[in-house]
Amino acid sequence: MSYSDYSQGSIAACGEEIYHQRLREKIESNHKGKFLTIDIETGNYEIDADEVVSSMRLLEKHPEAVLYCLRIGFPAAHRIGFKISTPTQ
């Protein structure tokens, strides 16, 4: 299948299901903070500190893969915004 055969929500739902049911327990403690890219059709995955690298490795194996990427141990892959802190005196 191709990306056009899936809705964005179904890709995310399938990727999350694979992560929570098959992968989380065996990879989270050793790879927290790294990026996990899952081929939702095969269940194959790659882990790397760089999400592009993990995605490219999967695409080299299967160019038509439908990919879902997440940051291991975090609710979101990226953070938007910033925090300004002032020095305490």
KOLDREN-551547 format. One record per residue: x, y, z of N, C-alpha, C, O, CB in turn. Coordinates in nm, 4 decimals. Glycine has a CB too. Example, Ala and Ser with C-alpha at 12.3 -4.5 7.8 and 13.67 -1.06 7.14 Angstrom:
BEGIN
+----------+----------+----------+----------+----------+----------+----------+----------+----------+----------+----------+----------+----------+----------+----------+
|     n.px |     n.py |     n.pz |    ca.px |    ca.py |    ca.pz |     c.px |     c.py |     c.pz |     o.px |     o.py |     o.pz |    cb.px |    cb.py |    cb.pz |
+----------+----------+----------+----------+----------+----------+----------+----------+----------+----------+----------+----------+----------+----------+----------+
|   1.3190 |  -0.5690 |   0.7800 |   1.2300 |  -0.4500 |   0.7800 |   1.3200 |  -0.3300 |   0.7800 |   1.4236 |  -0.3319 |   0.8465 |   1.1308 |  -0.4473 |   0.9046 |
|   1.2850 |  -0.2250 |   0.7080 |   1.3670 |  -0.1060 |   0.7140 |   1.2900 |   0.0030 |   0.7870 |   1.3409 |   0.1138 |   0.8039 |   1.4084 |  -0.0598 |   0.5725 |
+----------+----------+----------+----------+----------+----------+----------+----------+----------+----------+----------+----------+----------+----------+----------+
END
This chain:
BEGIN
+----------+----------+----------+----------+----------+----------+----------+----------+----------+----------+----------+----------+----------+----------+----------+
|     n.px |     n.py |     n.pz |    ca.px |    ca.py |    ca.pz |     c.px |     c.py |     c.pz |     o.px |     o.py |     o.pz |    cb.px |    cb.py |    cb.pz |
+----------+----------+----------+----------+----------+----------+----------+----------+----------+----------+----------+----------+----------+----------+----------+
|   0.0842 |  -0.1176 |   0.0000 |   0.0000 |   0.0000 |   0.0000 |   0.0889 |   0.1241 |   0.0000 |   0.2090 |   0.1149 |   0.0250 |  -0.0959 |  -0.0003 |   0.1218 |
|   0.0312 |   0.2366 |  -0.0273 |   0.1059 |   0.3616 |  -0.0247 |   0.0433 |   0.4562 |   0.0770 |  -0.0622 |   0.4283 |   0.1340 |   0.1096 |   0.4267 |  -0.1650 |
|   0.1112 |   0.5691 |   0.0983 |   0.0591 |   0.6678 |   0.1926 |  -0.0826 |   0.7113 |   0.1580 |  -0.1639 |   0.7376 |   0.2466 |   0.1498 |   0.7887 |   0.1966 |
|  -0.1114 |   0.7186 |   0.0284 |  -0.2444 |   0.7655 |  -0.0122 |  -0.3553 |   0.6692 |   0.0287 |  -0.4725 |   0.7069 |   0.0290 |  -0.2483 |   0.7865 |  -0.1623 |
|  -0.3204 |   0.5467 |   0.0627 |  -0.4194 |   0.4491 |   0.1065 |  -0.4533 |   0.4618 |   0.2549 |  -0.5421 |   0.3926 |   0.3047 |  -0.3696 |   0.3098 |   0.0777 |
|  -0.3835 |   0.5491 |   0.3246 |  -0.4032 |   0.5673 |   0.4685 |  -0.4382 |   0.7124 |   0.4987 |  -0.3963 |   0.8034 |   0.4272 |  -0.2769 |   0.5251 |   0.5469 |
|  -0.5145 |   0.7331 |   0.6040 |  -0.5326 |   0.8689 |   0.6559 |  -0.4196 |   0.8932 |   0.7539 |  -0.3588 |   0.7990 |   0.8048 |  -0.6742 |   0.8885 |   0.7243 |
|  -0.3917 |   1.0213 |   0.7805 |  -0.2875 |   1.0541 |   0.8784 |  -0.3177 |   0.9898 |   1.0130 |  -0.2280 |   0.9379 |   1.0795 |  -0.2744 |   1.2064 |   0.8945 |
|  -0.4428 |   0.9936 |   1.0523 |  -0.4809 |   0.9366 |   1.1811 |  -0.4608 |   0.7868 |   1.1870 |  -0.4227 |   0.7332 |   1.2910 |  -0.6238 |   0.9688 |   1.2111 |
|  -0.4861 |   0.7185 |   1.0763 |  -0.4698 |   0.5733 |   1.0787 |  -0.3225 |   0.5333 |   1.0820 |  -0.2876 |   0.4312 |   1.1411 |  -0.5379 |   0.5106 |   0.9576 |
|  -0.2355 |   0.6129 |   1.0188 |  -0.0915 |   0.5851 |   1.0262 |  -0.0448 |   0.6002 |   1.1707 |   0.0261 |   0.5145 |   1.2235 |  -0.0108 |   0.6804 |   0.9321 |
|  -0.0848 |   0.7091 |   1.2333 |  -0.0453 |   0.7333 |   1.3726 |  -0.1000 |   0.6257 |   1.4655 |  -0.0283 |   0.5766 |   1.5526 |  -0.0937 |   0.8710 |   1.4186 |
|  -0.2259 |   0.5890 |   1.4476 |  -0.2871 |   0.4877 |   1.5338 |  -0.2158 |   0.3540 |   1.5188 |  -0.1888 |   0.2862 |   1.6180 |  -0.4363 |   0.4720 |   1.5011 |
|  -0.1858 |   0.3166 |   1.3967 |  -0.1175 |   0.1897 |   1.3724 |   0.0245 |   0.1926 |   1.4302 |   0.0681 |   0.0958 |   1.4925 |  -0.1131 |   0.1591 |   1.2211 |
|   0.0961 |   0.3033 |   1.4097 |   0.2309 |   0.3158 |   1.4635 |   0.2334 |   0.3097 |   1.6150 |   0.3188 |   0.2428 |   1.6733 |   0.2932 |   0.4445 |   1.4171 |
|   0.1407 |   0.3789 |   1.6789 |   0.1315 |   0.3758 |   1.8247 |   0.0984 |   0.2361 |   1.8761 |   0.1532 |   0.1916 |   1.9769 |   0.0262 |   0.4749 |   1.8729 |
|   0.0095 |   0.1681 |   1.8069 |  -0.0276 |   0.0328 |   1.8478 |   0.0925 |  -0.0607 |   1.8403 |   0.1171 |  -0.1375 |   1.9333 |  -0.1418 |  -0.0205 |   1.7602 |
|   0.1672 |  -0.0550 |   1.7305 |   0.2867 |  -0.1392 |   1.7169 |   0.3852 |  -0.1075 |   1.8282 |   0.4405 |  -0.1980 |   1.8907 |   0.3534 |  -0.1189 |   1.5787 |
|   0.4070 |   0.0214 |   1.8529 |   0.5018 |   0.0613 |   1.9573 |   0.4606 |   0.0079 |   2.0937 |   0.5406 |  -0.0552 |   2.1627 |   0.5137 |   0.2131 |   1.9627 |
|   0.3370 |   0.0329 |   2.1324 |   0.2930 |  -0.0054 |   2.2670 |   0.2776 |  -0.1561 |   2.2846 |   0.3054 |  -0.2083 |   2.3925 |   0.1621 |   0.0619 |   2.2988 |
|   0.2344 |  -0.2261 |   2.1816 |   0.2102 |  -0.3696 |   2.1965 |   0.3342 |  -0.4556 |   2.1728 |   0.3478 |  -0.5616 |   2.2338 |   0.1021 |  -0.4121 |   2.1019 |
|   0.4244 |  -0.4118 |   2.0857 |   0.5370 |  -0.4987 |   2.0483 |   0.6742 |  -0.4483 |   2.0881 |   0.7648 |  -0.5284 |   2.1111 |   0.5360 |  -0.5193 |   1.9031 |
|   0.6917 |  -0.3173 |   2.0967 |   0.8280 |  -0.2650 |   2.1067 |   0.8630 |  -0.1944 |   2.2372 |   0.9772 |  -0.2023 |   2.2824 |   0.8508 |  -0.1719 |   1.9964 |
|   0.7694 |  -0.1274 |   2.2967 |   0.7985 |  -0.0392 |   2.4100 |   0.8793 |  -0.1059 |   2.5196 |   0.9827 |  -0.0537 |   2.5611 |   0.6710 |   0.0123 |   2.4678 |
|   0.8335 |  -0.2196 |   2.5664 |   0.9015 |  -0.2864 |   2.6782 |   1.0454 |  -0.3228 |   2.6463 |   1.1313 |  -0.3157 |   2.7341 |   0.8262 |  -0.4110 |   2.7173 |
|   1.0734 |  -0.3613 |   2.5232 |   1.2084 |  -0.4073 |   2.4934 |   1.3044 |  -0.2971 |   2.4521 |   1.4254 |  -0.3195 |   2.4514 |   1.2030 |  -0.5090 |   2.3863 |
|   1.2539 |  -0.1771 |   2.4170 |   1.3470 |  -0.0738 |   2.3711 |   1.3492 |   0.0547 |   2.4545 |   1.4476 |   0.1285 |   2.4500 |   1.3143 |  -0.0388 |   2.2316 |
|   1.2437 |   0.0825 |   2.5296 |   1.2353 |   0.2137 |   2.5946 |   1.3475 |   0.2409 |   2.6946 |   1.4018 |   0.3514 |   2.6958 |   1.1036 |   0.2260 |   2.6645 |
|   1.3832 |   0.1457 |   2.7768 |   1.4826 |   0.1732 |   2.8807 |   1.6225 |   0.1991 |   2.8240 |   1.6992 |   0.2751 |   2.8830 |   1.4882 |   0.0573 |   2.9780 |
|   1.6564 |   0.1383 |   2.7128 |   1.7901 |   0.1553 |   2.6546 |   1.7993 |   0.2660 |   2.5501 |   1.9095 |   0.3065 |   2.5133 |   1.8340 |   0.0267 |   2.5927 |
|   1.6869 |   0.3151 |   2.5022 |   1.6894 |   0.4097 |   2.3909 |   1.6074 |   0.5367 |   2.4152 |   1.5719 |   0.6062 |   2.3199 |   1.6395 |   0.3419 |   2.2675 |
|   1.5774 |   0.5673 |   2.5401 |   1.4945 |   0.6852 |   2.5708 |   1.5574 |   0.8110 |   2.5103 |   1.6771 |   0.8361 |   2.5245 |   1.4775 |   0.7021 |   2.7250 |
|   1.4729 |   0.8889 |   2.4426 |   1.5172 |   1.0122 |   2.3805 |   1.5568 |   0.9979 |   2.2350 |   1.5668 |   1.0975 |   2.1632 |   1.6307 |   1.0668 |   2.4560 |
|   1.5794 |   0.8756 |   2.1906 |   1.6126 |   0.8522 |   2.0500 |   1.4839 |   0.8440 |   1.9679 |   1.3740 |   0.8363 |   2.0228 |   1.6966 |   0.7220 |   2.0335 |
|   1.4995 |   0.8459 |   1.8372 |   1.3848 |   0.8384 |   1.7479 |   1.3650 |   0.6961 |   1.6978 |   1.4600 |   0.6274 |   1.6601 |   1.4021 |   0.9342 |   1.6299 |
|   1.2412 |   0.6546 |   1.6984 |   1.2006 |   0.5234 |   1.6486 |   1.1164 |   0.5471 |   1.5245 |   1.0184 |   0.6214 |   1.5289 |   1.1212 |   0.4410 |   1.7573 |
|   1.1541 |   0.4846 |   1.4143 |   1.0755 |   0.4904 |   1.2924 |   1.0268 |   0.3492 |   1.2634 |   1.1055 |   0.2548 |   1.2571 |   1.1584 |   0.5487 |   1.1726 |
|   0.8961 |   0.3365 |   1.2460 |   0.8321 |   0.2064 |   1.2254 |   0.7705 |   0.2027 |   1.0869 |   0.7038 |   0.2975 |   1.0455 |   0.7245 |   0.1789 |   1.3338 |
|   0.7927 |   0.0930 |   1.0147 |   0.7187 |   0.0660 |   0.8918 |   0.5889 |   0.0010 |   0.9377 |   0.5905 |  -0.1135 |   0.9831 |   0.8006 |  -0.0269 |   0.7894 |
|   0.4774 |   0.0710 |   0.9270 |   0.3523 |   0.0205 |   0.9841 |   0.2983 |  -0.1011 |   0.9100 |   0.2117 |  -0.1712 |   0.9623 |   0.2482 |   0.1295 |   0.9838 |
|   0.3475 |  -0.1274 |   0.7899 |   0.2985 |  -0.2436 |   0.7156 |   0.3731 |  -0.3716 |   0.7523 |   0.3145 |  -0.4798 |   0.7502 |   0.3107 |  -0.2187 |   0.5665 |
|   0.5011 |  -0.3605 |   0.7857 |   0.5792 |  -0.4804 |   0.8169 |   0.6130 |  -0.4928 |   0.9651 |   0.6423 |  -0.6021 |   1.0136 |   0.7066 |  -0.4805 |   0.7366 |
|   0.6089 |  -0.3806 |   1.0370 |   0.6512 |  -0.3814 |   1.1767 |   0.8012 |  -0.3646 |   1.1923 |   0.8504 |  -0.3566 |   1.3048 |   0.6078 |  -0.5092 |   1.2429 |
|   0.8760 |  -0.3590 |   1.0810 |   1.0199 |  -0.3347 |   1.0890 |   1.0431 |  -0.1949 |   1.1443 |   0.9595 |  -0.1061 |   1.1279 |   1.0879 |  -0.3511 |   0.9497 |
|   1.1566 |  -0.1761 |   1.2096 |   1.1843 |  -0.0460 |   1.2701 |   1.3329 |  -0.0181 |   1.2740 |   1.4159 |  -0.1082 |   1.2620 |   1.1265 |  -0.0390 |   1.4106 |
|   1.3639 |   0.1088 |   1.2910 |   1.5013 |   0.1555 |   1.3088 |   1.5016 |   0.2570 |   1.4221 |   1.4032 |   0.3276 |   1.4439 |   1.5588 |   0.2178 |   1.1765 |
|   1.6133 |   0.2635 |   1.4938 |   1.6308 |   0.3574 |   1.6044 |   1.7579 |   0.4355 |   1.5795 |   1.8604 |   0.3787 |   1.5418 |   1.6360 |   0.2840 |   1.7422 |
|   1.7512 |   0.5670 |   1.6009 |   1.8699 |   0.6500 |   1.5866 |   1.8473 |   0.7803 |   1.6632 |   1.7334 |   0.8168 |   1.6924 |   1.9017 |   0.6778 |   1.4360 |
|   1.9552 |   0.8494 |   1.6953 |   1.9445 |   0.9801 |   1.7593 |   1.8897 |   1.0841 |   1.6617 |   1.8409 |   1.1891 |   1.7034 |   2.0812 |   1.0246 |   1.8133 |
|   1.8978 |   1.0549 |   1.5328 |   1.8492 |   1.1444 |   1.4274 |   1.7321 |   1.0775 |   1.3561 |   1.7472 |   0.9687 |   1.3007 |   1.9631 |   1.1796 |   1.3261 |
|   1.6151 |   1.1422 |   1.3572 |   1.4973 |   1.0798 |   1.2980 |   1.5098 |   1.0602 |   1.1475 |   1.4536 |   0.9652 |   1.0930 |   1.3757 |   1.1625 |   1.3278 |
|   1.5824 |   1.1480 |   1.0798 |   1.6005 |   1.1329 |   0.9359 |   1.6835 |   1.0085 |   0.9060 |   1.6532 |   0.9347 |   0.8122 |   1.6676 |   1.2581 |   0.8761 |
|   1.7864 |   0.9851 |   0.9839 |   1.8715 |   0.8674 |   0.9647 |   1.7910 |   0.7392 |   0.9839 |   1.8021 |   0.6466 |   0.9035 |   1.9908 |   0.8704 |   1.0622 |
|   1.7105 |   0.7331 |   1.0893 |   1.6318 |   0.6114 |   1.1125 |   1.5306 |   0.5913 |   1.0002 |   1.5066 |   0.4779 |   0.9587 |   1.5595 |   0.6183 |   1.2489 |
|   1.4717 |   0.6981 |   0.9511 |   1.3752 |   0.6868 |   0.8411 |   1.4432 |   0.6430 |   0.7117 |   1.3909 |   0.5576 |   0.6402 |   1.3032 |   0.8205 |   0.8194 |
|   1.5578 |   0.6998 |   0.6817 |   1.6287 |   0.6646 |   0.5582 |   1.6744 |   0.5192 |   0.5581 |   1.6722 |   0.4539 |   0.4538 |   1.7487 |   0.7561 |   0.5388 |
|   1.7158 |   0.4683 |   0.6731 |   1.7558 |   0.3268 |   0.6800 |   1.6391 |   0.2354 |   0.6463 |   1.6561 |   0.1363 |   0.5753 |   1.8101 |   0.2928 |   0.8197 |
|   1.5197 |   0.2684 |   0.6973 |   1.4022 |   0.1874 |   0.6640 |   1.3665 |   0.1996 |   0.5171 |   1.3324 |   0.1003 |   0.4528 |   1.2831 |   0.2284 |   0.7499 |
|   1.3738 |   0.3199 |   0.4637 |   1.3395 |   0.3400 |   0.3227 |   1.4397 |   0.2725 |   0.2287 |   1.4035 |   0.2342 |   0.1175 |   1.3324 |   0.4891 |   0.2917 |
|   1.5638 |   0.2578 |   0.2716 |   1.6616 |   0.1847 |   0.1911 |   1.6213 |   0.0369 |   0.1785 |   1.6410 |  -0.0255 |   0.0742 |   1.8029 |   0.1971 |   0.2534 |
|   1.5657 |  -0.0163 |   0.2851 |   1.5226 |  -0.1568 |   0.2853 |   1.3926 |  -0.1761 |   0.2080 |   1.3753 |  -0.2758 |   0.1379 |   1.5050 |  -0.2065 |   0.4289 |
|   1.3015 |  -0.0799 |   0.2213 |   1.1695 |  -0.0904 |   0.1587 |   1.1243 |   0.0490 |   0.1160 |   1.0618 |   0.1204 |   0.1945 |   1.0655 |  -0.1554 |   0.2564 |
|   1.1554 |   0.0885 |  -0.0078 |   1.1264 |   0.2248 |  -0.0538 |   0.9792 |   0.2656 |  -0.0482 |   0.9492 |   0.3849 |  -0.0444 |   1.1742 |   0.2397 |  -0.1931 |
|   0.8888 |   0.1715 |  -0.0474 |   0.7455 |   0.2028 |  -0.0444 |   0.6875 |   0.1958 |   0.0971 |   0.5656 |   0.1968 |   0.1145 |   0.6696 |   0.1072 |  -0.1356 |
|   0.7738 |   0.1889 |   0.1967 |   0.7282 |   0.1757 |   0.3354 |   0.6426 |   0.2943 |   0.3778 |   0.6649 |   0.4073 |   0.3342 |   0.8477 |   0.1619 |   0.4294 |
|   0.5457 |   0.2674 |   0.4622 |   0.4637 |   0.3718 |   0.5227 |   0.5173 |   0.3906 |   0.6642 |   0.5041 |   0.3020 |   0.7487 |   0.3086 |   0.3344 |   0.5222 |
|   0.5774 |   0.5056 |   0.6893 |   0.6532 |   0.5263 |   0.8121 |   0.5781 |   0.6075 |   0.9164 |   0.5020 |   0.6992 |   0.8856 |   0.7824 |   0.5940 |   0.7805 |
|   0.6030 |   0.5694 |   1.0414 |   0.5561 |   0.6441 |   1.1579 |   0.6774 |   0.6642 |   1.2473 |   0.7501 |   0.5689 |   1.2758 |   0.4385 |   0.5690 |   1.2339 |
|   0.6997 |   0.7867 |   1.2916 |   0.8167 |   0.8177 |   1.3732 |   0.7733 |   0.8755 |   1.5074 |   0.6795 |   0.9548 |   1.5147 |   0.9098 |   0.9161 |   1.2997 |
|   0.8426 |   0.8350 |   1.6130 |   0.8168 |   0.8904 |   1.7457 |   0.9475 |   0.9008 |   1.8218 |   1.0472 |   0.8379 |   1.7864 |   0.7150 |   0.8039 |   1.8237 |
|   0.9454 |   0.9809 |   1.9267 |   1.0613 |   0.9928 |   2.0146 |   1.0362 |   0.9033 |   2.1347 |   0.9377 |   0.9206 |   2.2064 |   1.0865 |   1.1419 |   2.0584 |
|   1.1231 |   0.8101 |   2.1558 |   1.1057 |   0.7082 |   2.2581 |   1.1036 |   0.7713 |   2.3977 |   1.1959 |   0.8424 |   2.4375 |   1.2175 |   0.6032 |   2.2485 |
|   0.9942 |   0.7426 |   2.4710 |   0.9815 |   0.7892 |   2.6079 |   0.9276 |   0.9291 |   2.6233 |   0.9242 |   0.9813 |   2.7348 |   1.1109 |   0.7818 |   2.6731 |
|   0.8847 |   0.9926 |   2.5138 |   0.8319 |   1.1283 |   2.5190 |   0.6956 |   1.1336 |   2.4515 |   0.6691 |   1.0562 |   2.3596 |   0.9291 |   1.2273 |   2.4522 |
|   0.6087 |   1.2243 |   2.4963 |   0.4752 |   1.2333 |   2.4361 |   0.4758 |   1.2965 |   2.2973 |   0.3799 |   1.2793 |   2.2222 |   0.3841 |   1.3124 |   2.5261 |
|   0.5813 |   1.3689 |   2.2617 |   0.5909 |   1.4316 |   2.1293 |   0.7354 |   1.4226 |   2.0808 |   0.8289 |   1.4207 |   2.1608 |   0.5430 |   1.5809 |   2.1337 |
|   0.7523 |   1.4170 |   1.9495 |   0.8868 |   1.4072 |   1.8932 |   0.9640 |   1.5375 |   1.9065 |   1.0855 |   1.5370 |   1.9259 |   0.8794 |   1.3668 |   1.7474 |
|   0.8921 |   1.6502 |   1.8958 |   0.9572 |   1.7803 |   1.8998 |   0.8802 |   1.8739 |   1.9913 |   0.7623 |   1.8530 |   2.0201 |   0.9686 |   1.8401 |   1.7586 |
|   0.9483 |   1.9759 |   2.0356 |   0.8866 |   2.0764 |   2.1202 |   0.8815 |   2.2071 |   2.0420 |   0.9782 |   2.2455 |   1.9763 |   0.9646 |   2.0936 |   2.2546 |
|   0.7693 |   2.2734 |   2.0498 |   0.7530 |   2.4016 |   1.9827 |   0.7549 |   2.5113 |   2.0882 |   0.6880 |   2.5002 |   2.1909 |   0.6210 |   2.4057 |   1.8995 |
|   0.8297 |   2.6149 |   2.0637 |   0.8379 |   2.7255 |   2.1588 |   0.9659 |   2.7203 |   2.2379 |   1.0547 |   2.6391 |   2.2117 |   0.7196 |   2.7240 |   2.2529 |
|   0.9737 |   2.8072 |   2.3340 |   1.0924 |   2.8137 |   2.4170 |   1.0554 |   2.8675 |   2.5535 |   0.9449 |   2.9174 |   2.5751 |   1.2006 |   2.9007 |   2.3517 |
|   1.1481 |   2.8565 |   2.6432 |   1.1266 |   2.9042 |   2.7798 |   1.2400 |   3.0002 |   2.8139 |   1.3576 |   2.9695 |   2.7945 |   1.1198 |   2.7850 |   2.8825 |
|   1.2026 |   3.1146 |   2.8642 |   1.3028 |   3.2108 |   2.9076 |   1.3098 |   3.2024 |   3.0599 |   1.2088 |   3.2148 |   3.1291 |   1.2684 |   3.3570 |   2.8587 |
|   1.4279 |   3.1817 |   3.1091 |   1.4423 |   3.1800 |   3.2538 |   1.5318 |   3.2961 |   3.2938 |   1.6264 |   3.3318 |   3.2236 |   1.5003 |   3.0442 |   3.3038 |
|   1.5000 |   3.3522 |   3.4055 |   1.5787 |   3.4634 |   3.4572 |   1.6658 |   3.4131 |   3.5693 |   1.6256 |   3.3264 |   3.6469 |   1.4884 |   3.5789 |   3.5054 |
|   1.7849 |   3.4676 |   3.5775 |   1.8744 |   3.4234 |   3.6857 |   1.8176 |   3.4607 |   3.8216 |   1.7594 |   3.5678 |   3.8386 |   2.0144 |   3.4849 |   3.6688 |
|   1.8347 |   3.3726 |   3.9165 |   1.7904 |   3.4022 |   4.0525 |   1.9022 |   3.4754 |   4.1258 |   2.0207 |   3.4496 |   4.1050 |   1.7501 |   3.2720 |   4.1284 |
|   1.8610 |   3.5662 |   4.2111 |   1.9626 |   3.6429 |   4.2855 |   1.9644 |   3.6057 |   4.4300 |   2.0435 |   3.6603 |   4.5069 |   1.9386 |   3.7914 |   4.2724 |
+----------+----------+----------+----------+----------+----------+----------+----------+----------+----------+----------+----------+----------+----------+----------+
END
